[in-house]
Amino acid sequence: MQFLRFSYCTTNYLKRTFTPLLEQEFYLIEEFKTRRLASEKIAFIAMEDIEAPGWRSEPFYL
């Protein structure tokens, strides 16, 4: 019986300790994904400018 109580207390302790850490890790991973996506978009726009410089600022006439 003592083992079960110890096991239960240990489990609660681990939950209290690691749940905030796992949540924090989840948010850090999401933030990393967001920043990576933003930097990929910036890199893509920069590559477009290298391939066709000024295409956004110049008017297009047929």
Buried (B, 14 or more C-beta within 10 A) or exposed (E): EEEEEEEEEEEEEEEEEEEEEEEEEEEEEEEEEEEEEEEEEEEEEEEEEEEEEEEEEEEEEE
